[in-house]
Amino acid sequence: MNIIPILGVGLIGALIAVILKEYKPEFKIYISIVSGIIIFFLVSSNLKSFIDLVTRFI
């Protein structure tokens, strides 16, 4: 799993949320949600292979 894109999305999302918090506080939650969704989709392909591995042992 390549951690660099996940780390990048998280850091950029947090930075944008902090910057926008001063001007439009309600956008902070939107940026956080979008960043979380992007990170989930980046991780989901590896999550599927992990679930397959666990179900094989059960």
Secondary structure, 3 states (H helix, E strand, C coil): CCHHHHHHHHHHHHHHHHHHHHHCCCHHHHHHHHHHHHHHHHHHHHHHHHHHHHHHHC
